[in-house]
Amino acid sequence: MTRVRYSSLHVSPVRTAPSGRPGAYHVPVLLPEVETLFVGAANILDCTLGGGGHAAALLDRGMRVTGVDRDPRALAAARERLADPERAGQFRALLGNYADLEGAGLAYSELFDGILLDLGVSSHQFDDLTRGFTFREGAPLDMRMGTDVDLGADELLNTIDEVDLSALLRAYADEPRAARLAREIVRRRDRRPFATADDLVDAIRAVLGPRSGAPEFARIFQAVRIAVNDELAGLERALPKLRDRLTSGGVLAIISYHSGEDRLVKNAFRDWSAACICPPKQMMCTCRGEPLGETLTKKPINATDAEIDVNSRARSARLRAWRRV
Ligand SMILES: C[S@@+](CC[C@H](N)C(=O)[O-])C[C@H]1O[C@@H](n2cnc3c(N)ncnc32)[C@H](O)[C@@H]1O
């Protein structure tokens, strides 16, 4: 069985998109909406560079782009695609986690007119069987986005405490039978450690019934992926740091695909837009008393039916934006 080891992420060649079409690596979601939010910006930080789809469009509009991704293979693919702007000094790519931009090599003092997060995984990461994100038959269980993640999905599922596993499935997958599923996973791994997607799919089927299918598998696999990559805690840590990297008038735009992500973004934007941030029970206001900025999207922007028709991934996308004053 193929198993992506931590170190192999550094050395394996970039698998080109099956069709070889530019953009086939990953079709960027809500692209015109993102371009509109960044009108007038000169200097963009794309925190989730992926295949460079959003970055390419923003470069075409004359903006300078710094791209960050925790996946070395995504970075290599984006560099290959954006080699011309890179040579012209308009584009640079940094390996790292957006929750630790300084660790990725970004100077503390560097500010941006626009910051983009397009969360989750790219189609390429998902489609590459060896990365272990998919529930396709025979696929390994891995799901690590980058070299900064230690435990793969198999190791997580084979070692996690049953109570923690149940909490994870409830919190990230909204799974009503989380406790039963956690117990089933522990029972099965005691007989034989989990190694492939089939092991998890079989456990899900045993608990959710033989008629459970792609939607249930996708939901549970996504929950495991979020835990493996510490995605929600990373986003929560990153949000205030990203806000503080905006120039005055700069826009933070975030596309999320999971209700937990969207909730974090919505609440952060609401808090930063409030005039008073004192605790509700406090009698007198002792805070700065001025909003840090304004939420540009009272409701999240969803993809149009036309976009969803050509890119089903856009179905669950929610775009929110906030401007610093
Ligand atoms: C949905 S894809 C982005 C696609 C990109 N917008 C495009 O148009 O090609 C998400 C990317 O973000 C990266 N990523 C996810 N979480 C990250 C994090 N905490 N730090 C850096 N990169 C991250 C993933 O490795 C993946 O390549």
PDBQT file of the ligand as one rigid body, heavy atoms in Angstrom, charges set to zero:
ROOT
HETATM    1  C1  LIG A 401      -8.924  25.410  -1.592  1.00  0.00    +0.000 C 
HETATM    2  S1  LIG A 401      -7.214  25.346  -1.826  1.00  0.00    +0.000 S 
HETATM    3  C2  LIG A 401      -6.828  26.944  -2.462  1.00  0.00    +0.000 C 
HETATM    4  C3  LIG A 401      -6.988  27.024  -3.953  1.00  0.00    +0.000 C 
HETATM    5  C4  LIG A 401      -6.538  28.339  -4.549  1.00  0.00    +0.000 C 
HETATM    6  N1  LIG A 401      -7.335  29.447  -4.070  1.00  0.00    +0.000 N 
HETATM    7  C5  LIG A 401      -6.586  28.268  -6.061  1.00  0.00    +0.000 C 
HETATM    8  O1  LIG A 401      -7.333  29.065  -6.662  1.00  0.00    +0.000 OA
HETATM    9  O2  LIG A 401      -5.891  27.452  -6.650  1.00  0.00    +0.000 OA
HETATM   10  C6  LIG A 401      -6.606  25.487  -0.211  1.00  0.00    +0.000 C 
HETATM   11  C7  LIG A 401      -5.083  25.469  -0.100  1.00  0.00    +0.000 C 
HETATM   12  O3  LIG A 401      -4.761  25.996   1.170  1.00  0.00    +0.000 OA
HETATM   13  C8  LIG A 401      -3.712  25.269   1.740  1.00  0.00    +0.000 C 
HETATM   14  N2  LIG A 401      -3.860  25.425   3.178  1.00  0.00    +0.000 N 
HETATM   15  C9  LIG A 401      -4.864  24.981   3.970  1.00  0.00    +0.000 A 
HETATM   16  N3  LIG A 401      -4.664  25.346   5.241  1.00  0.00    +0.000 NA
HETATM   17  C10 LIG A 401      -3.524  26.069   5.263  1.00  0.00    +0.000 A 
HETATM   18  C11 LIG A 401      -2.784  26.740   6.297  1.00  0.00    +0.000 A 
HETATM   19  N4  LIG A 401      -3.192  26.710   7.563  1.00  0.00    +0.000 N 
HETATM   20  N5  LIG A 401      -1.669  27.412   5.947  1.00  0.00    +0.000 NA
HETATM   21  C12 LIG A 401      -1.253  27.437   4.664  1.00  0.00    +0.000 A 
HETATM   22  N6  LIG A 401      -1.886  26.800   3.647  1.00  0.00    +0.000 NA
HETATM   23  C13 LIG A 401      -3.009  26.128   3.946  1.00  0.00    +0.000 A 
HETATM   24  C14 LIG A 401      -3.925  23.850   1.240  1.00  0.00    +0.000 C 
HETATM   25  O4  LIG A 401      -2.714  23.149   1.267  1.00  0.00    +0.000 OA
HETATM   26  C15 LIG A 401      -4.445  24.100  -0.171  1.00  0.00    +0.000 C 
HETATM   27  O5  LIG A 401      -3.399  24.096  -1.106  1.00  0.00    +0.000 OA
ENDROOT
TORSDOF 0
